[in-house]
């Protein structure tokens, strides 16, 4: 992943061990990008928001979020046809937030819940959501969605996250929802582990340029910077040869479990409907994997080279108090369709039979021995544009700002705002470039494709867990 070659993602094909990144057909990608013209009203709103941010006017959003929930508010949105057992299982968490948020608490369920097939605009109008900075007097700043993507689509979460502090809970059973709720409440009551450590984990598989760049120019610098800023907190970096599956197991529920884990590795990807996809999509490829060149021709990547949800099953683990940031392709989830067209057909490739959440983050939050507080991760593929930029080199600002927010005691959901801010700016820039192209101006194809890819990459950071939880310690 050279500075001039940023279209390589951090992911591996589970069947072959080969990188997911593939050269895009620039002409085809250009035609896709130019077909994504924003509606005039939405484009104008984006431009106004960019100007407000440039002037430093965020509508008091962060001033509100720095205060308690009684000032900023907290809401939960259930599917209109959701399982009542799930709501009952979450009651300990709901009671806690109801107590903390007071009159700024909202519980939306039944007829007020998310309705099947409802679009964002329809939902926003029905709930009275502001198109500008959030106002707790109108709607709470923190919003928890309850349900998988088949109940509340990923797009709804992304659109809500442009203005609100949004997280999601989705497990297979009501009991898992209850386990997570009890873990969060225990931590809030001061009954959980007193974790203060911060850990960074970065694989650097042999002969792998993408992971070399990720380890050396994202994870290692973040670890050094955090060590300088995190007064009184021990910081450990587990990089390259130290980034083994065994070490990751110690960090995820073992004796070395920290308050914060930032882990970067290839995320494994299986074809749509593959028998291993549901349980292993987005599993982290550890340093144990010898690299795609050495692995060539040896078949599917075996479980001993990856850390997947199954590696937590049956373990006497305690993940209470953990906040994890997983930088990996499909590390948070996978949409049904690829955002990038197939070269042969020009149609989007099917990535999964239906949109799915990665199983590892779900198991981290719902572990019966004590669940993690939250997992931030990436939907679909990650790209070099996340931390490198042509002509500028290293560009880690969203990661640095997000970590600063966590260390400063802001809610975990706030750490996504720098990524949303970048996505907003790129979306406006892309819209302006497309308008110039439509007006007959000549544009370099590669730069337009870069804008499209980078904007899509930035918008795909999501949170699993309650957005109001905070870093332990």
C-alpha positions as CSV (number, residue, x, y, z in Angstrom):
1,X,0.0,0.0,0.0
2,X,2.2,2.8,-1.3
3,X,1.1,6.4,-0.8
4,X,0.2,6.5,-4.5
5,X,-1.6,3.1,-4.4
6,X,-4.3,3.4,-1.7
7,X,-6.9,1.2,-3.3
8,X,-5.7,-1.8,-1.3
9,X,-7.8,-2.8,1.7
10,X,-6.8,-4.5,4.9
11,X,-8.6,-7.8,4.2
12,X,-7.9,-11.4,3.0
13,X,-10.0,-13.8,1.1
14,X,-10.6,-16.7,3.5
15,X,-10.6,-19.3,0.7
16,X,-7.3,-18.4,-0.8
17,X,-5.4,-16.1,1.6
18,X,-5.0,-13.5,-1.1
19,X,-5.6,-9.7,-0.5
20,X,-9.2,-8.5,-1.0
21,X,-8.0,-5.3,-2.6
22,X,-8.2,-5.4,-6.4
23,X,-7.5,-2.9,-9.1
24,X,-10.6,-1.0,-9.8
25,X,-11.7,-0.3,-13.4
26,X,-11.4,3.5,-13.2
27,X,-13.7,4.2,-16.1
28,X,-16.4,2.0,-14.5
29,X,-15.9,3.4,-11.0
30,X,-16.1,6.9,-12.5
31,X,-19.5,6.1,-14.0
32,X,-20.6,4.9,-10.6
33,X,-19.4,8.0,-8.9
34,X,-21.0,10.3,-11.3
35,X,-24.3,8.6,-10.8
36,X,-24.3,9.4,-7.1
37,X,-25.4,13.0,-7.4
38,X,-26.8,14.2,-4.2
39,X,-30.3,15.8,-4.2
40,X,-29.9,19.6,-4.2
41,X,-31.4,20.0,-0.8
42,X,-29.1,17.5,0.8
43,X,-26.0,18.8,-1.0
44,X,-26.9,22.3,0.2
45,X,-27.3,21.1,3.8
46,X,-23.9,19.3,3.7
47,X,-22.3,22.5,2.4
48,X,-23.8,24.6,5.2
49,X,-22.7,22.0,7.8
50,X,-19.1,22.1,6.4
51,X,-19.1,25.9,6.7
52,X,-20.3,25.8,10.3
53,X,-17.6,23.4,11.2
54,X,-14.9,25.4,9.5
55,X,-16.0,28.4,11.6
56,X,-15.8,26.3,14.7
57,X,-19.6,26.4,15.3
58,X,-20.7,22.9,16.2
59,X,-24.0,24.1,17.6
60,X,-22.6,23.4,21.1
61,X,-22.7,19.7,20.4
62,X,-19.6,18.7,22.3
63,X,-20.3,21.2,25.1
64,X,-23.5,19.2,25.6
65,X,-21.9,15.8,25.4
66,X,-19.3,16.7,27.9
67,X,-22.1,17.1,30.4
68,X,-24.2,14.3,32.0
69,X,-27.1,12.6,30.4
70,X,-29.5,14.9,32.2
71,X,-28.3,17.7,29.9
72,X,-27.5,15.7,26.7
73,X,-30.3,13.1,26.8
74,X,-30.5,9.4,25.9
75,X,-33.0,7.6,23.6
76,X,-33.5,4.0,22.5
77,X,-35.2,3.0,19.3
78,X,-36.6,-0.5,19.0
79,X,-38.1,-2.1,15.9
80,X,-41.9,-1.5,15.8
81,X,-42.3,-5.3,15.6
82,X,-39.4,-6.1,18.0
83,X,-39.3,-9.0,20.5
84,X,-40.7,-7.8,23.8
85,X,-38.4,-10.3,25.6
86,X,-35.4,-8.3,24.3
87,X,-36.9,-5.1,25.8
88,X,-37.4,-6.8,29.1
89,X,-33.9,-8.1,29.1
90,X,-32.5,-4.6,28.6
91,X,-34.5,-3.2,31.4
92,X,-31.5,-2.8,33.8
93,X,-29.8,-0.6,31.2
94,X,-33.0,1.3,30.4
95,X,-33.6,2.0,34.1
96,X,-30.1,3.3,34.5
97,X,-30.4,5.7,31.5
98,X,-33.9,6.7,32.5
99,X,-32.6,7.7,35.9
100,X,-29.6,9.6,34.5
101,X,-31.4,11.3,31.6
102,X,-34.6,12.3,33.4
103,X,-36.9,14.4,31.2
104,X,-34.4,13.9,28.3
105,X,-35.0,10.2,28.2
106,X,-37.1,8.7,25.3
107,X,-38.0,5.1,24.7
108,X,-39.4,4.5,21.2
109,X,-41.1,1.1,20.7
110,X,-44.3,-0.3,19.2
111,X,-45.9,2.3,16.9
112,X,-43.1,4.8,17.8
113,X,-40.4,2.3,16.9
114,X,-38.7,1.9,13.6
115,X,-41.2,0.6,11.0
116,X,-40.2,-2.0,8.4
117,X,-39.0,-0.4,5.2
118,X,-39.1,3.1,6.6
119,X,-36.7,5.6,4.9
120,X,-34.5,8.0,6.8
121,X,-36.4,11.1,5.9
122,X,-39.7,9.6,6.9
123,X,-38.2,8.5,10.2
124,X,-36.6,11.9,10.9
125,X,-39.8,13.7,10.2
126,X,-41.9,11.4,12.4
127,X,-39.5,11.7,15.4
128,X,-38.9,15.4,14.9
129,X,-35.1,15.0,14.3
130,X,-33.3,18.3,13.6
131,X,-31.4,18.6,10.3
132,X,-28.8,20.7,12.1
133,X,-26.9,20.2,15.3
134,X,-28.8,18.1,17.9
135,X,-30.9,19.9,20.4
136,X,-31.7,17.8,23.5
137,X,-34.9,19.8,24.0
138,X,-36.1,18.3,20.7
139,X,-34.4,14.9,20.7
140,X,-31.7,13.4,22.9
141,X,-28.1,13.5,21.7
142,X,-27.4,9.8,22.4
143,X,-29.4,7.2,20.5
144,X,-29.2,3.4,20.9
145,X,-30.7,1.3,18.1
146,X,-31.8,-2.2,19.1
147,X,-32.0,-4.8,16.3
148,X,-29.9,-6.2,13.5
149,X,-29.6,-4.7,10.0
150,X,-32.6,-6.7,8.8
151,X,-34.7,-4.8,11.4
152,X,-32.9,-1.4,11.3
153,X,-30.8,-1.0,8.2
154,X,-27.1,0.1,8.3
155,X,-28.0,3.1,6.2
156,X,-30.4,4.4,9.0
157,X,-27.6,4.1,11.5
158,X,-25.2,6.0,9.3
159,X,-27.6,8.8,8.5
160,X,-28.6,9.2,12.1
161,X,-24.9,9.2,13.1
162,X,-24.3,12.4,11.0
163,X,-26.0,14.4,13.7
164,X,-26.5,12.1,16.7
165,X,-24.3,10.0,18.9
166,X,-25.4,6.5,17.7
167,X,-24.8,2.9,18.7
168,X,-26.5,-0.4,18.1
169,X,-27.2,-3.6,20.1
170,X,-28.1,-6.8,18.2
171,X,-27.6,-10.3,19.5
172,X,-29.3,-13.6,18.7
173,X,-31.1,-14.0,22.1
174,X,-32.8,-12.0,24.7
175,X,-30.4,-13.5,27.3
176,X,-27.4,-12.0,25.5
177,X,-29.0,-8.5,25.6
178,X,-29.6,-9.0,29.3
179,X,-25.9,-10.1,29.8
180,X,-24.7,-6.9,28.1
181,X,-27.1,-4.7,30.1
182,X,-25.9,-6.1,33.4
183,X,-22.3,-5.6,32.4
184,X,-22.8,-1.9,31.5
185,X,-24.8,-1.3,34.7
186,X,-22.2,-3.0,36.9
187,X,-19.5,-0.9,35.3
188,X,-21.5,2.3,35.8
189,X,-22.1,1.4,39.5
190,X,-18.4,1.0,40.0
191,X,-18.7,-2.8,40.4
192,X,-16.6,-3.8,37.4
193,X,-12.8,-4.3,37.1
194,X,-10.7,-1.1,37.6
195,X,-9.0,-1.2,34.3
196,X,-6.6,1.6,33.3
197,X,-4.3,0.0,30.7
198,X,-4.4,1.0,27.1
199,X,-3.2,-1.5,24.5
200,X,-2.3,-1.4,20.8
201,X,-2.1,-4.5,18.7
202,X,-0.8,-4.5,15.1
203,X,-0.1,-7.5,12.9
204,X,2.6,-7.1,10.3
205,X,2.5,-10.3,8.2
206,X,5.6,-11.2,6.2
207,X,5.7,-9.7,2.7
208,X,2.4,-7.8,3.2
209,X,2.7,-4.2,2.2
210,X,-0.7,-3.3,3.4
211,X,-0.2,-4.5,6.9
212,X,3.4,-3.0,7.0
213,X,1.9,0.4,6.3
214,X,-0.9,-0.1,8.8
215,X,1.4,-1.3,11.6
216,X,4.2,1.3,11.0
217,X,2.2,4.3,10.0
218,X,-1.1,3.9,12.0
219,X,-0.8,1.6,15.0
220,X,2.8,2.4,16.1
221,X,2.4,6.2,15.9
222,X,-0.9,6.1,17.7
223,X,0.6,4.0,20.5
224,X,3.5,6.4,20.9
225,X,1.3,9.5,20.9
226,X,-1.1,7.9,23.4
227,X,1.7,7.1,25.7
228,X,2.7,10.7,25.7
229,X,-0.8,12.0,26.4
230,X,-2.4,9.3,28.7
231,X,-1.1,10.6,32.0
232,X,-1.0,7.9,34.6
233,X,-2.2,5.2,32.3
234,X,0.1,2.3,31.3
235,X,0.3,1.9,27.5
236,X,1.4,-1.3,25.8
237,X,2.2,-1.9,22.1
238,X,2.0,-5.5,20.8
239,X,3.3,-5.1,17.2
240,X,4.6,-7.3,14.4
241,X,6.0,-10.5,15.9
242,X,4.3,-9.8,19.2
243,X,0.8,-9.6,17.5
244,X,0.1,-13.3,17.8
245,X,-3.3,-15.0,18.4
246,X,-2.2,-16.1,21.8
247,X,-1.4,-12.5,22.8
248,X,-4.7,-11.2,21.4
249,X,-6.4,-13.9,23.5
250,X,-4.7,-12.4,26.6
251,X,-6.0,-9.0,25.6
252,X,-9.6,-10.1,24.9
253,X,-10.8,-11.5,28.2
254,X,-7.5,-12.8,29.6
255,X,-5.2,-11.5,32.3
256,X,-4.0,-8.5,30.2
257,X,-7.5,-7.2,29.2
258,X,-7.1,-3.4,29.0
259,X,-9.6,-0.5,29.3
260,X,-8.9,0.3,25.6
261,X,-7.7,-2.0,22.9
262,X,-6.9,-0.6,19.4
263,X,-6.3,-3.7,17.2
264,X,-5.4,-3.5,13.5
265,X,-5.2,-6.7,11.3
266,X,-6.5,-8.1,8.1
267,X,-10.1,-9.0,8.4
268,X,-11.0,-12.3,6.8
269,X,-13.7,-12.4,4.2
270,X,-15.7,-15.4,3.0
271,X,-17.9,-15.5,-0.1
272,X,-21.7,-14.9,0.2
273,X,-23.3,-17.8,1.9
274,X,-20.0,-19.7,2.6
275,X,-20.4,-22.1,5.6
276,X,-17.8,-20.1,7.5
277,X,-19.1,-16.6,6.7
278,X,-21.6,-16.1,9.5
279,X,-19.2,-17.1,12.3
280,X,-15.9,-15.9,10.9
281,X,-16.5,-12.9,8.6
282,X,-14.2,-10.1,9.9
283,X,-12.2,-12.4,12.1
284,X,-8.7,-10.9,12.8
285,X,-5.8,-12.4,10.9
286,X,-2.9,-12.5,13.5
287,X,0.8,-12.6,13.1
288,X,0.7,-16.4,13.0
289,X,-0.4,-16.2,9.3
290,X,2.8,-16.4,7.2
291,X,1.6,-13.9,4.6
292,X,-0.3,-14.3,1.4
293,X,2.8,-14.9,-0.7
294,X,4.0,-17.8,1.5
295,X,0.4,-19.1,1.7
296,X,-0.3,-19.1,-2.0
297,X,-1.9,-22.3,-3.2
298,X,-2.4,-23.8,0.3
299,X,-6.1,-23.3,0.4
300,X,-8.4,-21.7,3.0
301,X,-6.9,-19.9,6.0
302,X,-7.2,-22.2,9.0
303,X,-8.7,-21.0,12.3
304,X,-5.4,-21.2,14.1
305,X,-4.2,-18.1,12.2
306,X,-7.2,-16.0,13.1
307,X,-9.0,-14.7,16.2
308,X,-12.7,-15.3,15.7
309,X,-15.8,-15.3,17.9
310,X,-15.4,-19.1,18.5
311,X,-12.1,-18.3,20.3
312,X,-14.2,-16.7,23.1
313,X,-16.7,-19.6,23.5
314,X,-16.3,-21.6,26.6
315,X,-13.5,-19.4,28.0
316,X,-13.5,-18.2,31.5
317,X,-13.1,-14.7,30.2
318,X,-14.0,-11.3,31.7
319,X,-14.2,-8.4,29.2
320,X,-16.0,-6.0,31.5
321,X,-14.9,-2.4,31.1
322,X,-13.3,-3.0,27.7
323,X,-13.7,-0.6,24.8
324,X,-12.3,-2.1,21.5
325,X,-11.5,-0.4,18.2
326,X,-11.1,-3.1,15.5
327,X,-9.5,-1.7,12.3
328,X,-10.1,-4.5,9.9
329,X,-12.0,-5.2,6.7
330,X,-15.5,-6.4,7.7
331,X,-14.5,-6.2,11.4
332,X,-17.8,-4.7,12.3
333,X,-20.1,-6.0,9.6
334,X,-20.8,-6.6,6.0
335,X,-23.5,-5.2,3.7
336,X,-25.4,-7.4,1.3
337,X,-24.0,-5.6,-1.8
338,X,-20.5,-4.2,-2.6
339,X,-20.3,-0.5,-3.0
340,X,-18.0,-1.0,-5.9
341,X,-19.2,-2.6,-9.2
342,X,-17.9,-5.7,-10.8
343,X,-15.6,-5.1,-13.8
344,X,-17.4,-7.6,-16.0
345,X,-21.1,-6.8,-15.3
346,X,-21.0,-3.3,-13.9
347,X,-23.3,-4.5,-11.2
348,X,-22.5,-4.6,-7.4
349,X,-21.1,-7.9,-6.2
350,X,-23.2,-9.8,-3.5
351,X,-21.1,-9.9,-0.4
352,X,-23.5,-11.8,1.8
353,X,-27.0,-13.4,1.5
354,X,-28.2,-10.5,3.8
355,X,-26.5,-7.7,5.7
356,X,-24.7,-9.1,8.8
357,X,-22.9,-7.9,11.9
358,X,-19.6,-9.5,12.6
359,X,-19.8,-12.2,15.2
360,X,-16.7,-11.3,17.1
361,X,-17.9,-7.9,18.3
362,X,-21.2,-9.4,19.2
363,X,-19.5,-12.1,21.4
364,X,-17.2,-9.5,23.0
365,X,-20.2,-7.5,24.2
366,X,-22.4,-10.4,25.3
367,X,-19.8,-12.7,26.9
368,X,-21.5,-14.4,29.9
369,X,-18.4,-13.8,32.0
370,X,-18.7,-10.1,31.6
371,X,-19.1,-8.2,28.3
372,X,-17.2,-5.4,26.8
373,X,-18.7,-1.9,26.9
374,X,-18.4,-1.1,23.2
375,X,-16.7,-2.0,19.9
376,X,-15.9,0.5,17.2
377,X,-15.2,-1.1,13.8
378,X,-15.6,-0.8,10.0
379,X,-18.4,-2.0,7.8
380,X,-17.1,-3.6,4.6
381,X,-13.6,-3.0,3.4
382,X,-11.1,-0.6,4.9
383,X,-8.8,1.4,2.7
384,X,-5.5,3.2,2.9
385,X,-7.4,6.4,2.7
386,X,-8.2,6.0,6.4
387,X,-4.8,7.1,7.4
388,X,-2.8,8.0,4.3
389,X,-3.4,10.6,1.6
390,X,-1.8,11.1,-1.7
391,X,0.6,14.1,-1.6
392,X,0.2,14.4,2.2
393,X,1.5,11.1,3.5
394,X,0.3,10.1,7.0
395,X,-3.1,11.5,7.9
396,X,-4.2,10.0,11.2
397,X,-6.2,12.9,12.5
398,X,-9.6,11.2,12.9
399,X,-8.0,8.3,14.9
400,X,-6.0,10.8,17.1
401,X,-9.0,13.0,17.8
402,X,-11.2,10.0,18.5
403,X,-8.7,8.6,21.0
404,X,-8.3,12.0,22.6
405,X,-12.1,12.2,23.1
406,X,-12.1,8.8,24.9
407,X,-9.2,9.8,27.1
408,X,-10.9,13.1,27.9
409,X,-13.9,11.3,29.3
410,X,-16.4,11.9,26.4
411,X,-18.9,9.1,25.6
412,X,-17.6,6.4,23.4
413,X,-19.9,7.3,20.5
414,X,-18.2,10.7,20.3
415,X,-15.1,9.0,19.0
416,X,-16.9,8.5,15.7
417,X,-17.4,12.2,15.1
418,X,-14.0,12.9,13.5
419,X,-14.7,10.2,10.9
420,X,-18.2,11.6,10.2
421,X,-16.7,15.0,9.9
422,X,-14.2,13.7,7.3
423,X,-16.9,11.8,5.5
424,X,-19.0,15.0,5.3
425,X,-16.2,17.1,3.8
426,X,-15.3,14.4,1.3
427,X,-19.0,14.0,0.3
428,X,-19.3,17.7,-0.4
429,X,-16.0,17.7,-2.3
430,X,-17.2,14.7,-4.4
431,X,-20.5,16.4,-5.1
432,X,-18.7,19.5,-6.3
433,X,-16.4,17.5,-8.5
434,X,-19.3,15.7,-10.0
435,X,-21.1,18.9,-10.8
436,X,-18.0,20.3,-12.5
437,X,-17.8,17.1,-14.5
438,X,-21.4,17.4,-15.6
439,X,-20.7,21.0,-16.6
440,X,-18.1,19.7,-19.0
441,X,-14.9,20.3,-17.1
442,X,-12.3,17.6,-17.5
443,X,-11.3,15.8,-14.3
444,X,-8.6,13.2,-13.6
445,X,-10.4,9.9,-13.3
446,X,-8.2,8.6,-10.6
447,X,-8.7,11.6,-8.3
448,X,-12.4,11.3,-8.6
449,X,-12.4,7.6,-7.8
450,X,-10.1,8.4,-4.8
451,X,-12.7,10.9,-3.5
452,X,-15.5,8.3,-3.9
453,X,-13.5,5.6,-2.2
454,X,-12.3,7.8,0.7
455,X,-15.7,9.2,1.4
456,X,-17.3,5.7,1.4
457,X,-14.5,4.5,3.7
458,X,-14.9,7.4,6.2
459,X,-18.7,6.9,6.5
460,X,-18.4,3.2,7.3
461,X,-17.1,3.4,10.9
462,X,-19.8,2.2,13.3
463,X,-20.4,1.5,17.0
464,X,-21.8,-1.7,18.6
465,X,-22.9,-0.9,22.1
466,X,-24.4,1.9,24.1
467,X,-23.0,5.3,22.8
468,X,-23.2,6.8,26.3
469,X,-20.6,4.5,27.9
470,X,-17.3,5.9,28.8
471,X,-13.7,4.6,29.0
472,X,-13.1,2.9,32.3
473,X,-10.7,4.4,34.8
